[in-house]
Amino acid sequence: MPQIRKQLEDVRKLVAEASNEGKEKAKAIEAELVAMLDDHKHRLLEMGTPGRLLIAGEFEDVLPLEDADALEQAKPVTPSGQMKKRSAEDRGPSQCASSNDHEGRAGRRCHSRRGA
């Protein structure tokens, strides 16, 4: 990617100095180089830090944290942008329990909170 950035810098100089015909060709090349850099940036964002470290040779391998089915179930948003509706079975057991305080008032107590 450093070479592409250098080429883009050179092409931008050509755009500034070129005649009409040369300027059009240089602008077309500039647009291609910008698209390549944007595509590369997008792919790096999709890979995340582990992927970047793998490419850089810092890691030998990157393993998924979950299996594919668990990962798919954890995604609350569909490709169309809608929220998935989940049943109580999909959500798993509740971590909250009904309780009464010392004055007899009903309430909910969650075991996942600190100090509860």
C-alpha positions as CSV (number, residue, x, y, z in Angstrom):
1,M,0.0,0.0,0.0
2,P,2.9,2.5,0.5
3,Q,3.7,2.2,-3.2
4,I,0.1,3.0,-4.1
5,R,0.1,6.0,-1.9
6,K,3.3,7.2,-3.5
7,Q,1.8,6.6,-7.0
8,L,-1.3,8.6,-5.9
9,E,0.9,11.5,-4.8
10,D,2.8,11.4,-8.1
11,V,-0.4,11.3,-10.2
12,R,-1.9,14.2,-8.2
13,K,1.2,16.2,-9.2
14,L,0.6,15.2,-12.8
15,V,-3.0,16.3,-12.6
16,A,-1.9,19.8,-11.4
17,E,0.7,20.1,-14.2
18,A,-0.8,18.3,-17.1
19,S,-2.5,19.7,-20.2
20,N,-6.2,18.9,-20.9
21,E,-5.7,15.5,-22.5
22,G,-3.0,14.4,-20.0
23,K,-5.1,15.8,-17.2
24,E,-8.0,13.5,-18.1
25,K,-5.8,10.4,-18.1
26,A,-4.2,11.4,-14.8
27,K,-7.6,12.0,-13.2
28,A,-8.8,8.5,-14.3
29,I,-5.7,6.9,-12.8
30,E,-6.1,9.0,-9.7
31,A,-9.7,7.7,-9.3
32,E,-8.5,4.1,-9.7
33,L,-5.8,4.5,-7.1
34,V,-8.3,6.2,-4.6
35,A,-10.7,3.3,-5.2
36,M,-8.0,0.8,-4.5
37,L,-7.0,2.5,-1.3
38,D,-10.6,2.8,-0.1
39,D,-11.2,-0.9,-0.9
40,H,-8.1,-1.8,1.1
41,K,-9.2,0.3,4.0
42,H,-12.7,-1.3,4.0
43,R,-11.2,-4.8,4.0
44,L,-8.9,-3.9,6.9
45,L,-11.9,-2.7,8.9
46,E,-13.7,-6.0,8.2
47,M,-10.8,-8.1,9.3
48,G,-10.3,-6.2,12.5
49,T,-7.1,-6.1,14.6
50,P,-6.6,-9.9,14.6
51,G,-6.6,-10.0,10.8
52,R,-4.2,-7.1,10.5
53,L,-1.8,-8.7,13.0
54,L,-2.0,-12.0,11.1
55,I,-1.1,-10.2,7.8
56,A,1.8,-8.4,9.6
57,G,3.2,-11.7,10.7
58,E,2.6,-11.0,14.4
59,F,0.2,-14.1,14.7
60,E,0.6,-17.5,13.1
61,D,-3.1,-18.2,13.1
62,V,-6.4,-16.6,14.1
63,L,-9.2,-18.8,15.4
64,P,-12.9,-17.9,15.8
65,L,-14.1,-17.3,19.4
66,E,-17.4,-19.2,18.7
67,D,-18.7,-21.6,16.1
68,A,-20.6,-20.3,13.1
69,D,-24.0,-21.2,14.4
70,A,-23.5,-19.4,17.7
71,L,-22.1,-16.3,15.9
72,E,-25.1,-16.2,13.6
73,Q,-27.6,-16.5,16.5
74,A,-25.8,-13.6,18.3
75,K,-26.4,-11.2,15.4
76,P,-29.5,-9.3,16.4
77,V,-29.7,-7.4,13.0
78,T,-30.7,-9.0,9.7
79,P,-28.9,-8.0,6.4
80,S,-31.9,-5.8,5.7
81,G,-31.2,-3.8,8.9
82,Q,-34.2,-5.2,10.8
83,M,-33.9,-6.4,14.4
84,K,-34.4,-10.2,14.7
85,K,-37.3,-11.3,17.0
86,R,-36.0,-13.8,19.5
87,S,-38.1,-16.2,21.5
88,A,-37.6,-16.9,25.2
89,E,-35.9,-20.2,24.3
90,D,-33.3,-18.3,22.1
91,R,-32.5,-16.0,24.9
92,G,-31.6,-18.7,27.4
93,P,-32.4,-18.9,31.1
94,S,-33.3,-15.7,32.9
95,Q,-30.7,-14.4,35.3
96,C,-33.3,-12.5,37.2
97,A,-35.6,-13.8,39.9
98,S,-38.7,-12.3,41.5
99,S,-38.3,-11.4,45.2
100,N,-40.0,-9.5,48.0
101,D,-38.1,-6.9,50.0
102,H,-38.3,-6.8,53.8
103,E,-41.6,-4.7,53.5
104,G,-43.3,-7.3,51.3
105,R,-43.0,-5.3,48.0
106,A,-42.5,-7.4,44.9
107,G,-39.5,-6.7,42.8
108,R,-36.8,-8.3,40.6
109,R,-33.4,-9.2,41.6
110,C,-30.7,-9.9,39.0
111,H,-27.8,-12.1,39.9
112,S,-25.7,-10.7,37.1
113,R,-25.4,-7.3,38.8
114,R,-22.6,-6.7,41.3
115,G,-23.8,-6.6,44.9
116,A,-27.2,-8.2,44.1
